Amino acid sequence: MGKYNLPAFELVATTFGHSAVLLLVSLGAAVALGVPLSIEKTHSRC
């Protein structure tokens, strides 16, 4: 089996990039679900 060497900066940048994408996707999903639900909850109290 051969070794696959990556520069540390490239490895960190790739990992950080994937983490940032996952974070943005989950944040977007939370906003997409949370905003309509909170608006509905607020209007149902009146």
C-alpha positions in Angstrom: 0.0 0.0 0.0 1.4 3.4 -0.9 1.3 6.4 1.2 -0.7 9.4 0.2 0.9 12.6 1.6 -1.0 15.8 1.8 0.4 19.1 3.0 -1.0 19.9 6.4 -2.6 23.2 5.2 -4.4 21.5 2.3 -5.7 18.8 4.6 -6.9 21.3 7.2 -8.5 23.6 4.5 -10.3 20.6 2.9 -11.6 19.4 6.3 -12.6 22.9 7.4 -14.4 23.4 4.0 -16.4 20.3 4.4 -17.3 21.2 8.0 -18.4 24.7 6.9 -20.7 23.3 4.2 -22.3 20.9 6.7 -22.7 23.7 9.2 -24.4 26.0 6.6 -26.7 23.2 5.4 -27.8 22.4 9.0 -28.2 26.1 9.8 -30.3 26.6 6.7 -32.5 23.7 7.6 -33.0 25.0 11.1 -34.0 28.4 9.7 -36.3 26.9 7.1 -38.1 24.9 9.8 -37.9 27.4 12.7 -39.1 30.6 11.1 -42.4 29.4 9.7 -43.1 27.5 12.9 -42.5 30.5 15.1 -44.6 32.8 12.9 -47.4 30.3 13.0 -47.1 30.0 16.8 -47.1 33.8 17.2 -50.2 34.2 15.0 -52.1 31.4 16.7 -52.0 33.2 20.1 -54.0 36.2 19.0 
